[in-house]
């Protein structure tokens, strides 16, 4: 599979063995990757440090332990990882309380998957407190289950979150379609053996075997996702 994007709905659904759809959250369904960076910049500014814009690509898409740990080391800020995590989560919750914009095509895709009763999981490196807040806006009825980054021993880029979601859904990872926006998330999904659709947000993602790259969720529907597994 390459980055070639078929017209919406042109992939056949006949003979599809798609068992579940697993979706990332930040930058994939909700336009919040920028929120995280803004909160990080504000927190470190209060600590007397200015973040380098180049670091944004380093921290995007990963678990908070990795991104926060990197920023502490890079700035030399006098704060512990636990203390910083509390500040970042609190700042992010405050941001999304005022606005939580959806990514283009997200509402339509979730409605379609729900209407066809496709087992669907929200799989994020964000903590449970953040996921539950976002779910209240996305609609928890759209998801069979969700997996948070603080509920697994190893989160993305490790395959554990996607393997756990597939297992809980009783699905074969190879028969699951994953939608991700970052290289970290793509790496996790591919390590789990899933079929991957990459919708890049902050940084570009190169095409590869078993990976389809599209410009937005407007190019993704149920027939398209079924086709990923059928074509396999």
VMD Tcl script that draws the C-alpha trace (Angstrom):
set ca {
  {0.00 0.00 0.00}
  {1.37 3.40 -0.90}
  {0.31 6.99 -0.46}
  {-1.96 6.79 -3.50}
  {-5.41 7.96 -2.41}
  {-8.44 6.36 -4.11}
  {-11.57 8.44 -4.52}
  {-13.79 8.32 -1.45}
  {-15.94 5.21 -1.39}
  {-14.30 3.55 -4.40}
  {-12.66 0.71 -2.48}
  {-14.91 -2.33 -2.48}
  {-16.34 -3.58 0.80}
  {-17.12 -7.02 -0.63}
  {-15.15 -9.80 0.99}
  {-13.69 -7.47 3.58}
  {-12.36 -9.07 6.74}
  {-12.17 -5.82 8.69}
  {-12.81 -6.65 12.34}
  {-12.26 -3.31 14.09}
  {-11.18 0.30 13.61}
  {-8.73 1.80 16.10}
  {-8.39 5.58 16.19}
  {-5.84 7.93 17.69}
  {-7.17 11.06 19.38}
  {-4.97 14.20 19.39}
  {-4.34 15.46 15.87}
  {-6.40 12.62 14.35}
  {-9.95 13.18 15.60}
  {-9.51 16.45 17.49}
  {-7.34 19.38 16.44}
  {-5.40 19.57 19.69}
  {-1.73 18.92 18.88}
  {-1.23 22.70 18.84}
  {-2.94 22.96 22.24}
  {-0.36 20.69 23.83}
  {2.53 22.73 22.47}
  {0.94 26.00 23.61}
  {0.43 24.62 27.11}
  {4.00 23.32 27.22}
  {5.31 26.72 26.13}
  {3.22 28.52 28.77}
  {4.27 26.21 31.59}
  {7.96 26.52 30.76}
  {7.65 30.28 30.32}
  {6.36 30.44 33.89}
  {9.45 28.48 34.89}
  {11.65 31.01 33.11}
  {12.40 29.03 29.95}
  {11.57 29.53 26.28}
  {10.92 26.45 24.17}
  {12.65 26.07 20.82}
  {10.09 25.65 18.01}
  {12.26 22.86 16.60}
  {11.46 20.76 19.67}
  {7.80 20.61 18.68}
  {8.47 17.79 16.22}
  {10.32 15.87 18.94}
  {7.50 15.91 21.48}
  {4.48 15.51 19.18}
  {2.54 12.28 19.31}
  {4.41 10.61 22.13}
  {3.62 9.78 25.74}
  {3.80 12.58 28.28}
  {6.68 10.90 30.09}
  {8.77 11.15 26.92}
  {7.79 14.66 25.85}
  {7.89 16.15 29.35}
  {11.14 14.38 30.13}
  {12.73 15.70 26.96}
  {11.67 19.28 27.70}
  {12.99 19.12 31.26}
  {16.34 17.86 30.03}
  {16.50 20.32 27.11}
  {15.70 23.38 29.25}
  {17.26 22.34 32.54}
  {14.07 23.44 34.31}
  {13.93 22.81 38.05}
  {10.81 20.63 38.06}
  {10.13 16.92 38.40}
  {8.42 14.83 35.76}
  {5.46 14.22 38.09}
  {5.05 17.93 38.83}
  {5.26 18.86 35.16}
  {2.73 16.19 34.17}
  {0.20 17.66 36.60}
  {0.70 21.16 35.20}
  {0.46 20.04 31.58}
  {-2.71 17.99 32.08}
  {-4.34 20.83 34.02}
  {-3.41 23.37 31.37}
  {-4.70 21.15 28.57}
  {-7.99 20.49 30.34}
  {-8.46 24.23 30.72}
  {-7.85 24.73 27.00}
  {-10.31 22.11 25.79}
  {-12.96 23.35 28.22}
  {-13.16 26.49 26.07}
  {-12.76 24.89 22.63}
  {-12.33 21.40 21.23}
  {-12.31 21.58 17.42}
  {-12.72 18.36 15.46}
  {-10.48 17.46 12.55}
  {-12.14 17.68 9.11}
  {-14.10 14.51 8.39}
  {-13.93 13.20 11.97}
  {-17.63 13.60 12.85}
  {-18.74 12.00 9.57}
  {-16.38 9.03 9.95}
  {-17.39 8.35 13.56}
  {-21.08 8.54 12.64}
  {-20.58 6.10 9.76}
  {-18.67 3.57 11.87}
  {-21.32 3.81 14.59}
  {-24.19 3.45 12.13}
  {-22.65 0.24 10.75}
  {-21.84 -1.06 14.25}
  {-18.14 -1.38 13.53}
  {-16.18 -2.19 16.71}
  {-14.24 1.01 17.32}
  {-11.63 1.93 19.91}
  {-10.05 5.24 20.85}
  {-6.35 4.58 21.48}
  {-4.34 7.51 22.83}
  {-1.10 8.26 24.64}
  {-3.00 10.89 26.64}
  {-4.00 10.14 30.22}
  {-7.45 8.80 31.13}
  {-8.59 12.13 32.63}
  {-7.95 13.80 29.27}
  {-9.52 11.03 27.18}
  {-12.72 11.08 29.23}
  {-13.03 14.84 28.78}
  {-12.58 14.52 25.01}
  {-14.99 11.58 24.84}
  {-17.71 13.75 26.34}
  {-17.45 15.91 23.21}
  {-16.82 13.20 20.61}
  {-19.64 11.09 22.02}
  {-18.75 7.96 24.02}
  {-21.41 6.02 22.11}
  {-19.13 6.12 19.06}
  {-16.57 3.90 20.76}
  {-16.74 0.34 22.04}
  {-13.81 1.07 24.34}
  {-10.84 3.36 24.87}
  {-7.23 2.84 25.92}
  {-5.28 5.60 27.69}
  {-1.54 6.08 27.85}
  {-1.45 5.76 31.63}
  {-3.27 2.40 31.50}
  {-0.51 0.43 29.77}
  {3.02 -0.33 30.94}
  {4.40 0.84 27.59}
  {2.50 3.28 25.41}
  {3.23 4.47 21.86}
  {5.59 3.93 19.99}
  {5.33 0.46 21.55}
  {2.55 -1.76 20.14}
  {0.99 -2.45 23.55}
  {-1.96 0.01 23.34}
  {-3.09 -1.32 19.97}
  {-2.57 -4.94 20.94}
  {-4.62 -4.33 24.10}
  {-7.43 -2.63 22.16}
  {-7.56 -5.46 19.61}
  {-7.56 -8.11 22.33}
  {-10.37 -6.42 24.23}
  {-12.40 -6.25 21.02}
  {-11.63 -9.90 20.25}
  {-10.04 -8.84 16.96}
  {-6.95 -9.99 15.07}
  {-4.58 -6.98 14.88}
  {-3.92 -7.80 11.23}
  {-7.65 -7.33 10.61}
  {-7.75 -3.95 12.34}
  {-7.46 -0.62 10.57}
  {-5.66 2.08 12.54}
  {-5.89 5.82 11.85}
  {-2.95 7.88 13.16}
  {-1.43 11.33 12.63}
  {2.15 10.99 13.91}
  {5.18 8.82 13.19}
  {5.11 7.64 16.82}
  {1.54 6.41 16.52}
  {2.16 4.85 13.12}
  {5.15 2.98 14.55}
  {3.00 1.60 17.37}
  {0.24 0.45 15.03}
  {2.63 -1.14 12.57}
  {4.51 -2.92 15.37}
  {1.15 -4.35 16.44}
  {0.63 -5.70 12.92}
  {-2.33 -3.47 12.04}
  {-3.20 -1.89 8.70}
  {-2.42 1.82 8.99}
  {-3.87 5.01 7.57}
  {-1.65 8.01 8.30}
  {-3.20 11.47 8.32}
  {-0.19 13.70 9.10}
  {-0.83 16.68 11.38}
  {2.31 18.46 12.60}
  {5.02 16.50 10.75}
  {4.98 14.66 7.44}
  {4.87 10.86 7.27}
  {6.45 8.94 4.43}
  {4.52 6.19 2.64}
  {5.58 2.59 3.20}
  {4.41 -0.94 2.61}
  {1.19 -1.57 4.52}
  {0.73 2.16 5.15}
  {-1.61 4.51 3.32}
  {-1.01 8.26 3.68}
  {-3.94 10.63 3.09}
  {-4.22 14.43 3.51}
  {-7.30 14.37 5.77}
  {-10.10 12.19 7.13}
  {-12.24 13.51 4.26}
  {-10.50 10.77 2.25}
  {-11.45 8.01 4.68}
  {-14.75 6.17 4.92}
  {-15.84 2.64 5.89}
  {-15.42 1.24 2.37}
  {-11.89 2.65 2.29}
  {-10.99 1.05 5.64}
  {-12.51 -2.27 4.62}
  {-10.46 -2.10 1.46}
  {-7.23 -1.91 3.44}
  {-7.86 -5.35 4.87}
  {-9.44 -6.78 1.70}
  {-6.46 -5.71 -0.38}
  {-4.13 -7.35 2.09}
}
mol new
graphics top color blue
foreach p $ca { graphics top sphere $p radius 0.5 }
foreach p [lrange $ca 0 end-1] q [lrange $ca 1 end] { graphics top cylinder $p $q radius 0.2 }
display resetview
